[in-house]
Amino acid sequence: MALAQAAELRIDSTPVEGFSNEVIDKVLNLQKHGLKSVSLMYVGYADAANDWIAPMKKVRVPKEDFIIEF
């Protein structure tokens, strides 16, 4: 839901995979607060001047090409 809310505010975001929970927990000192990381998300604004992908045409594959319904 946070990704959708960021998009509504015109803020770029993306989920992060494969991060080390132990490292994040240690760096942010989460144990002190009784917390543990379970997900990570980058949030910010794209650098339009250096974003070479932005002007490219978006490609959308029809769902029938990659979804099998049972």
N, C-alpha and C positions, 0 to 999 in steps of 0.2 A: 504494500500500500504506500510505503514511503516513496517508492520510485514514481508512482502515479501522482502523488502530491507534489513532488519536486517538479515534475513535468508541467503541472498546472501553474506552478510559479515561474515557469520558464527557466528552471535551473537544471543543468545537466547532471545525470547521476547514472551509476552502473554498479551492479552487484560484483563482489570480488569472490573468486573461488580459490581454493587451495592455500589459504593463509594459515599461519601457525597460531592457533589459539593461545598457546603458552606464551609466545613472544608478545602478542598483543596484550594479553592479560598483565604481563610483567611490566611492559612499557607504560601502560595506562594505570598501573597499580590498582587493578579492579578488585583483587582479593580483599584489599583494605575496606572496600565498600560492600563486600559480600556478593560481588558480581562476577560473571564469566562471559567472555565473548562467544557468540554463537553465529553471528553473521557480520559482514563488513560491507560498506558501501562507500564508493567515492562520490563526492558531491562538489560541484563547482560550476564554472562557466567555461565554455569552449573558447579557445583562442582563434577567433574567426580569421585573423590575418595569416595564421600558419596552419589552418586546417585544410589540407589538400583534398580531403574526402567530402567536405561540405558541398562543393558545387556539383558533385557527381549525381547522376540520376539515381533515385532510389529504385531498387529492384525488389519486387514482391513476387514470390513464388506462389502459385495457386495452392491452396491447402490440399487439394486432391492429389497433388504431386508428392506429398510427403506424409499424409495421414491416411491410415487404414482404419475404417470403421468396422466393428464387429457387431 
